[in-house]
Structure formats: C-alpha cells, structure tokens
Amino acid sequence: MLEKILGTSEKVGATSCANKEEFLEIAAGNSFLDGLFTFFRKEDVKKWQKIFREVFPALKEELAFFGYDWLGRLYFVDSATDNVKMVDAFDCEFYATDMPFESFLDDIVDDPDGFLAAEFYEEWVDENGDPDLKYGSCIGYKVPLFLNGAENIDNLDVTDLEVYWTITGDLYN
C-alpha cells in the first residue's frame, strides 16, 4: 500500500505500509518527490487547523490536513466526500481533486506537474538554485495573486509556511 509515494523519499526507509494511519506516521515531517510535497508532523495538524480557522473564520469544519506542497498549498481529506482537497494561499480558494487519499498520492507520483506544478518548480530552481526546503518552509508569492501579483518565478521566494499563511490570510481578510 502506498509504495509509489514511499519510493520517492530518500529519508524514509519503509517501502510499504498496512494502512493510511501507518503511512502518515512513516511520512510525518518528510518530503517526497524531491521536495515537491511534505507531510505534516502529527503534532502540527492541530496547529494548522487553528491557523486555518484564523484565515477562514467562517469555516467551522475541522479539516484533516496531511501535507503541503512547495508552493505552500495545504492538502486535506474532505470528511463529506473522503476525497483530497487543496487550498492555496495565493488566491485563498479551495480545489477538489475528486480522488481519495491513496489515489491522489499515486497520481502526484505519476503526474507531478498536474497537481504540484513540477515544471514551474524546475523553472524556479534553474533560475535560483536548489532551495533545499526545510520542514515548515515553502516557496511563496511575494505579492499574492489576489493583490495582482504576477504568477511568475520573479514573484516567488523561500519563506516560512506559517508566516506565509498568516500574512496572506491577513491581507486576504
């Protein structure tokens, strides 16, 4: 189970797991697909629920966040559909994948550009060098798109994920 995604991290020694819960324990705090996607540590999920409620105070649902990508977009499992959804800080919009957790992870391995904008990441790396993103950091927009920021590599910079979401949320609200 989940062998495809497990094989994309140099730091994770496991090659298979029994279920989603075991996978999340193994993956916690680690990045996959050369830094394109990182799984939250278990102890950080509640923190992200709190941060998210501050950005979207009208949202009452507890979201089951499990990870984030290099652009700082947050991923969670929608309790109503059991499918993965994504929300991004650069336009504060929710996007549905119409895929359950395991299918989503298989898909990002098979097509990393489809959800994770791998080609955009490579373009940024070619221009700026390997960012060696640490846990809790991302490459975010300096000027958010909802404030007419440009969707190009010149408008991107390495930043702390929590700071990025907090500032972007304040600007959005």
Backbone as CSV, one residue per row, in Angstrom:
resi,resn,N_x,N_y,N_z,CA_x,CA_y,CA_z,C_x,C_y,C_z
1,MET,0.831,-1.180,0.000,0.000,0.000,0.000,0.883,1.253,0.000
2,LEU,0.600,2.187,-0.878,1.291,3.470,-0.977,2.783,3.332,-1.305
3,GLU,3.138,2.265,-1.992,4.539,2.024,-2.344,5.101,3.094,-3.271
4,LYS,4.279,3.591,-4.197,4.764,4.589,-5.159,5.319,5.811,-4.447
5,ILE,4.532,6.398,-3.561,4.957,7.621,-2.886,6.103,7.340,-1.919
6,LEU,6.078,6.209,-1.247,7.159,5.886,-0.312,8.501,5.799,-1.026
7,GLY,8.497,5.372,-2.275,9.733,5.246,-3.035,10.310,6.558,-3.528
8,THR,9.649,7.681,-3.228,10.131,8.967,-3.729,10.826,9.811,-2.670
9,SER,11.117,9.238,-1.512,11.805,9.970,-0.454,13.085,9.246,-0.073
10,GLU,14.166,9.999,-0.014,15.449,9.420,0.390,15.515,9.175,1.896
11,LYS,14.710,9.888,2.678,14.795,9.817,4.139,13.925,8.734,4.756
12,VAL,12.946,8.246,4.008,12.018,7.250,4.539,12.525,5.872,4.148
13,GLY,12.747,5.026,5.137,13.283,3.702,4.873,12.240,2.673,4.490
14,ALA,10.982,2.925,4.829,9.922,1.955,4.549,9.597,1.930,3.061
15,THR,9.218,0.767,2.575,8.800,0.634,1.180,7.330,0.259,1.052
16,SER,6.677,-0.058,2.171,5.249,-0.334,2.166,4.704,-0.107,3.574
17,CYS,3.384,-0.067,3.659,2.733,0.075,4.964,1.357,-0.567,4.884
18,ALA,0.758,-0.791,6.035,-0.504,-1.536,6.100,-1.726,-0.680,5.802
19,ASN,-1.680,0.606,6.174,-2.867,1.447,6.015,-2.470,2.925,6.022
20,LYS,-3.460,3.776,5.853,-3.234,5.219,5.784,-2.606,5.751,7.072
21,GLU,-3.084,5.287,8.223,-2.571,5.777,9.504,-1.084,5.439,9.661
22,GLU,-0.715,4.214,9.309,0.694,3.826,9.381,1.521,4.649,8.403
23,PHE,0.974,4.871,7.217,1.683,5.689,6.231,1.945,7.089,6.780
24,LEU,0.922,7.720,7.368,1.088,9.080,7.884,2.122,9.140,9.000
25,GLU,2.234,8.089,9.796,3.286,8.031,10.819,4.661,7.949,10.173
26,ILE,4.784,7.125,9.149,6.067,6.957,8.448,6.448,8.244,7.720
27,ALA,5.479,8.866,7.065,5.733,10.033,6.220,5.875,11.333,6.998
28,ALA,5.408,11.373,8.231,5.348,12.607,9.015,6.669,13.362,9.032
29,GLY,6.601,14.632,8.622,7.773,15.506,8.651,8.737,15.308,7.499
30,ASN,8.420,14.425,6.585,9.319,14.131,5.469,8.788,14.688,4.163
31,SER,9.732,15.022,3.281,9.350,15.485,1.953,9.533,14.358,0.952
32,PHE,8.752,14.454,-0.116,8.735,13.447,-1.164,8.834,14.142,-2.511
33,LEU,9.141,13.363,-3.533,9.207,13.883,-4.901,10.186,15.055,-4.998
34,ASP,11.373,14.863,-4.441,12.438,15.877,-4.483,12.014,17.219,-3.893
35,GLY,11.217,17.177,-2.844,10.823,18.398,-2.151,9.526,19.018,-2.627
36,LEU,8.847,18.394,-3.583,7.595,18.961,-4.084,6.459,18.850,-3.070
37,PHE,6.488,17.804,-2.229,5.398,17.584,-1.278,5.961,17.139,0.066
38,THR,5.398,17.683,1.141,5.826,17.357,2.501,4.602,16.997,3.342
39,PHE,4.757,15.982,4.178,3.682,15.573,5.074,3.880,16.225,6.430
40,PHE,2.771,16.712,7.001,2.833,17.336,8.320,3.207,16.317,9.382
41,ARG,3.914,16.800,10.387,4.117,16.005,11.585,2.781,15.939,12.314
42,LYS,2.548,14.836,12.985,1.271,14.629,13.671,0.962,15.771,14.631
43,GLU,1.969,16.224,15.355,1.752,17.280,16.344,1.450,18.647,15.718
44,ASP,1.673,18.796,14.414,1.419,20.078,13.754,0.028,20.182,13.132
45,VAL,-0.692,19.099,13.044,-2.011,19.122,12.399,-2.955,20.062,13.143
46,LYS,-3.024,19.975,14.454,-3.899,20.860,15.250,-3.487,22.322,15.078
47,LYS,-2.195,22.588,15.030,-1.707,23.948,14.829,-2.215,24.498,13.499
48,TRP,-2.175,23.675,12.456,-2.634,24.126,11.141,-4.140,24.293,11.101
49,GLN,-4.866,23.503,11.861,-6.312,23.717,11.952,-6.595,25.080,12.579
50,LYS,-5.840,25.436,13.602,-6.004,26.732,14.278,-5.641,27.881,13.331
51,ILE,-4.498,27.773,12.664,-4.083,28.816,11.718,-5.144,28.993,10.637
52,PHE,-5.644,27.880,10.156,-6.617,27.921,9.077,-7.919,28.572,9.521
53,ARG,-8.364,28.288,10.740,-9.571,28.933,11.266,-9.379,30.443,11.391
54,GLU,-8.161,30.878,11.667,-7.890,32.311,11.746,-7.958,32.954,10.362
55,VAL,-7.514,32.234,9.326,-7.563,32.755,7.964,-8.995,32.717,7.430
56,PHE,-9.719,31.655,7.746,-11.103,31.478,7.288,-12.021,31.318,8.503
57,PRO,-12.317,32.414,9.214,-13.091,32.303,10.455,-14.504,31.766,10.255
58,ALA,-15.079,31.901,9.095,-16.439,31.408,8.850,-16.479,29.883,8.714
59,LEU,-15.348,29.278,8.450,-15.287,27.828,8.268,-15.270,27.148,9.633
60,LYS,-16.250,26.339,9.902,-16.379,25.685,11.210,-15.847,24.254,11.217
61,GLU,-15.719,23.654,10.061,-15.294,22.256,9.963,-13.813,22.097,10.346
62,GLU,-13.505,21.029,11.080,-12.117,20.679,11.373,-11.561,19.936,10.162
63,LEU,-10.595,20.509,9.507,-10.040,19.895,8.310,-8.899,18.953,8.669
64,ALA,-8.887,17.804,8.034,-7.871,16.780,8.295,-6.656,17.027,7.400
65,PHE,-5.879,18.065,7.735,-4.683,18.387,6.956,-3.678,17.253,7.059
66,PHE,-3.025,16.953,5.949,-1.974,15.940,5.988,-0.675,16.414,5.362
67,GLY,-0.694,17.481,4.581,0.563,17.919,3.988,0.440,19.220,3.228
68,TYR,1.574,19.606,2.642,1.649,20.839,1.861,2.662,20.649,0.742
69,ASP,2.522,21.477,-0.293,3.472,21.376,-1.395,4.452,22.541,-1.378
70,TRP,5.354,22.545,-2.319,6.434,23.532,-2.359,5.917,24.964,-2.479
71,LEU,4.705,25.152,-3.035,4.107,26.479,-3.153,3.318,26.885,-1.911
72,GLY,3.342,26.047,-0.875,2.646,26.368,0.362,1.165,26.053,0.340
73,ARG,0.719,25.314,-0.662,-0.690,24.936,-0.725,-0.930,23.781,0.245
74,LEU,-2.025,23.862,0.996,-2.341,22.876,2.024,-3.300,21.824,1.479
75,TYR,-3.095,20.576,1.885,-3.917,19.457,1.418,-4.583,18.790,2.607
76,PHE,-5.854,18.411,2.410,-6.623,17.767,3.469,-7.623,16.802,2.848
77,VAL,-8.145,15.922,3.681,-9.189,14.998,3.246,-10.529,15.596,3.670
78,ASP,-11.406,15.782,2.704,-12.744,16.322,2.949,-13.597,15.241,3.604
79,SER,-14.089,15.508,4.811,-14.855,14.498,5.538,-16.179,14.158,4.860
80,ALA,-16.728,15.071,4.080,-18.010,14.815,3.412,-17.870,13.854,2.234
81,THR,-16.745,13.936,1.524,-16.564,13.112,0.320,-15.465,12.074,0.460
82,ASP,-14.618,12.215,1.475,-13.433,11.374,1.679,-12.412,11.550,0.558
83,ASN,-12.510,12.665,-0.163,-11.555,12.977,-1.223,-10.599,14.074,-0.768
84,VAL,-9.460,14.131,-1.418,-8.459,15.144,-1.106,-8.871,16.476,-1.728
85,LYS,-8.686,17.531,-0.937,-8.869,18.897,-1.427,-7.601,19.685,-1.131
86,MET,-7.454,20.763,-1.867,-6.294,21.631,-1.695,-6.798,23.057,-1.550
87,VAL,-6.109,23.822,-0.726,-6.378,25.248,-0.632,-5.047,25.964,-0.763
88,ASP,-5.052,27.034,-1.549,-3.792,27.741,-1.726,-3.852,29.127,-1.104
89,ALA,-2.684,29.594,-0.705,-2.584,30.893,-0.058,-2.582,32.018,-1.080
90,PHE,-2.258,31.725,-2.326,-2.143,32.834,-3.270,-3.463,33.304,-3.836
91,ASP,-4.541,32.533,-3.703,-5.854,33.067,-4.052,-6.922,32.673,-3.030
92,CYS,-6.524,31.957,-1.977,-7.416,31.538,-0.892,-8.651,30.817,-1.416
93,GLU,-8.449,29.969,-2.397,-9.523,29.177,-2.991,-9.311,27.701,-2.669
94,PHE,-10.414,26.962,-2.607,-10.390,25.520,-2.391,-10.522,24.819,-3.743
95,TYR,-9.786,23.739,-3.904,-9.844,22.954,-5.134,-10.036,21.485,-4.781
96,ALA,-11.008,20.846,-5.411,-11.284,19.431,-5.178,-10.502,18.581,-6.167
97,THR,-10.009,17.442,-5.705,-9.300,16.531,-6.603,-10.197,15.403,-7.103
98,ASP,-11.306,15.171,-6.413,-12.196,14.047,-6.722,-11.482,12.707,-6.616
99,MET,-10.466,12.651,-5.757,-9.713,11.412,-5.552,-9.541,11.148,-4.068
100,PRO,-9.714,9.897,-3.660,-9.389,9.560,-2.270,-7.878,9.649,-2.047
101,PHE,-7.504,9.630,-0.798,-6.113,9.826,-0.361,-5.101,8.996,-1.167
102,GLU,-5.280,7.691,-1.201,-4.298,6.822,-1.867,-4.211,7.102,-3.358
103,SER,-5.336,7.305,-4.003,-5.335,7.605,-5.444,-4.644,8.932,-5.713
104,PHE,-4.890,9.912,-4.848,-4.232,11.211,-5.001,-2.722,11.061,-4.928
105,LEU,-2.236,10.309,-3.944,-0.781,10.140,-3.800,-0.184,9.390,-4.974
106,ASP,-0.883,8.391,-5.491,-0.416,7.713,-6.702,-0.347,8.696,-7.866
107,ASP,-1.357,9.551,-7.970,-1.431,10.483,-9.085,-0.309,11.519,-9.043
108,ILE,0.040,12.016,-7.854,1.117,13.018,-7.817,2.471,12.397,-8.140
109,VAL,2.607,11.100,-7.926,3.839,10.420,-8.339,3.844,10.253,-9.852
110,ASP,2.718,9.816,-10.412,2.626,9.582,-11.849,2.653,10.871,-12.662
111,ASP,2.089,11.945,-12.112,1.990,13.215,-12.836,2.259,14.377,-11.882
112,PRO,3.519,14.569,-11.483,3.804,15.623,-10.502,3.528,17.034,-11.009
113,ASP,3.478,17.211,-12.306,3.168,18.545,-12.806,1.676,18.848,-12.694
114,GLY,0.849,17.816,-12.763,-0.598,18.001,-12.731,-1.099,18.720,-11.499
115,PHE,-0.663,18.313,-10.320,-1.106,18.950,-9.072,-0.023,19.810,-8.445
116,LEU,1.208,19.423,-8.609,2.290,20.055,-7.851,3.110,21.066,-8.655
117,ALA,2.732,21.311,-9.881,3.421,22.302,-10.720,4.937,22.044,-10.764
118,ALA,5.301,20.798,-11.023,6.714,20.402,-11.025,7.537,21.182,-12.044
119,GLU,6.981,21.457,-13.199,7.736,22.214,-14.212,7.991,23.643,-13.754
120,PHE,7.031,24.257,-13.075,7.198,25.607,-12.524,8.293,25.596,-11.460
121,TYR,8.302,24.540,-10.639,9.348,24.375,-9.623,10.726,24.280,-10.288
122,GLU,10.829,23.457,-11.324,12.114,23.306,-12.035,12.554,24.618,-12.649
123,GLU,11.616,25.378,-13.175,11.930,26.696,-13.735,12.505,27.601,-12.645
124,TRP,11.873,27.572,-11.461,12.360,28.394,-10.351,13.750,27.925,-9.897
125,VAL,13.938,26.617,-9.793,15.236,26.063,-9.382,16.322,26.424,-10.395
126,ASP,16.027,26.336,-11.677,17.004,26.703,-12.715,17.458,28.143,-12.560
127,GLU,16.558,29.008,-12.167,16.866,30.431,-12.020,17.520,30.759,-10.668
128,ASN,17.128,30.037,-9.597,17.524,30.415,-8.238,18.376,29.398,-7.496
129,GLY,18.538,28.205,-8.060,19.280,27.151,-7.377,18.370,26.311,-6.502
130,ASP,18.873,25.154,-6.085,18.095,24.233,-5.255,17.832,24.876,-3.905
131,PRO,16.550,25.046,-3.528,16.250,25.726,-2.273,16.457,24.870,-1.035
132,ASP,16.586,23.546,-1.206,16.726,22.632,-0.073,15.724,23.010,1.027
133,LEU,14.437,22.972,0.645,13.375,23.391,1.556,13.375,22.565,2.835
134,LYS,13.419,23.234,3.949,13.341,22.596,5.260,11.867,22.392,5.624
135,TYR,11.626,21.517,6.574,10.263,21.312,7.060,9.701,22.649,7.540
136,GLY,8.492,22.967,7.104,7.849,24.205,7.523,8.176,25.391,6.654
137,SER,8.814,25.161,5.499,9.069,26.268,4.586,8.511,25.931,3.205
138,CYS,8.333,26.978,2.419,7.791,26.817,1.074,8.359,27.924,0.199
139,ILE,7.987,27.906,-1.050,8.332,28.985,-1.964,7.018,29.693,-2.280
140,GLY,6.851,30.863,-1.698,5.576,31.561,-1.805,5.666,32.816,-2.646
141,TYR,4.510,33.305,-3.000,4.433,34.554,-3.764,4.729,35.744,-2.870
142,LYS,5.626,36.606,-3.327,5.942,37.829,-2.589,4.722,38.749,-2.560
143,VAL,4.088,38.889,-3.709,2.837,39.639,-3.814,1.766,38.638,-4.221
144,PRO,0.776,38.390,-3.343,-0.245,37.390,-3.668,-0.979,37.709,-4.968
145,LEU,-1.443,36.661,-5.617,-2.158,36.840,-6.879,-3.433,37.651,-6.690
146,PHE,-4.086,37.518,-5.519,-5.320,38.277,-5.299,-5.052,39.771,-5.097
147,LEU,-3.769,40.157,-4.997,-3.385,41.574,-4.969,-2.682,41.957,-6.268
148,ASN,-2.999,41.223,-7.312,-2.448,41.439,-8.657,-0.960,41.130,-8.762
149,GLY,-0.473,40.237,-7.911,0.898,39.766,-8.054,1.033,38.920,-9.314
150,ALA,2.220,38.917,-9.881,2.470,38.168,-11.117,2.677,36.688,-10.808
151,GLU,2.128,35.843,-11.648,2.302,34.397,-11.498,3.535,33.978,-12.304
152,ASN,4.711,34.384,-11.775,5.974,34.027,-12.424,7.058,33.848,-11.362
153,ILE,8.199,33.318,-11.782,9.252,32.973,-10.827,9.884,34.187,-10.158
154,ASP,9.790,35.359,-10.784,10.341,36.567,-10.166,9.540,36.999,-8.942
155,ASN,8.308,36.516,-8.827,7.439,36.873,-7.712,7.452,35.792,-6.620
156,LEU,8.412,34.886,-6.669,8.498,33.788,-5.696,9.743,33.922,-4.845
157,ASP,9.628,33.477,-3.578,10.775,33.478,-2.681,10.556,32.428,-1.594
158,VAL,11.644,31.895,-1.054,11.556,30.926,0.041,11.066,31.660,1.290
159,THR,10.101,31.056,1.969,9.518,31.674,3.154,9.064,30.597,4.137
160,ASP,8.826,31.008,5.360,8.265,30.126,6.373,6.784,29.914,6.067
161,LEU,6.337,28.671,6.071,4.962,28.326,5.716,3.939,29.005,6.626
162,GLU,4.189,28.985,7.923,3.247,29.601,8.863,3.176,31.110,8.664
163,VAL,4.309,31.751,8.490,4.341,33.194,8.251,3.625,33.519,6.943
164,TYR,3.882,32.710,5.920,3.250,32.916,4.611,1.733,32.873,4.716
165,TRP,1.203,31.853,5.391,-0.246,31.733,5.528,-0.818,32.830,6.418
166,THR,-0.128,33.170,7.483,-0.637,34.190,8.397,-0.708,35.554,7.713
167,ILE,0.364,35.935,7.045,0.380,37.248,6.363,-0.606,37.268,5.199
168,THR,-0.601,36.209,4.406,-1.522,36.152,3.274,-2.970,36.179,3.761
169,GLY,-3.244,35.433,4.833,-4.593,35.448,5.395,-5.005,36.818,5.875
170,ASP,-4.084,37.539,6.545,-4.388,38.892,6.998,-4.695,39.804,5.808
171,LEU,-3.899,39.682,4.751,-4.123,40.506,3.547,-5.446,40.149,2.873
172,TYR,-5.756,38.874,2.858,-6.995,38.414,2.207,-8.233,38.897,2.953
173,ASN,-8.159,38.825,4.284,-9.307,39.223,5.097,-9.376,40.730,5.235
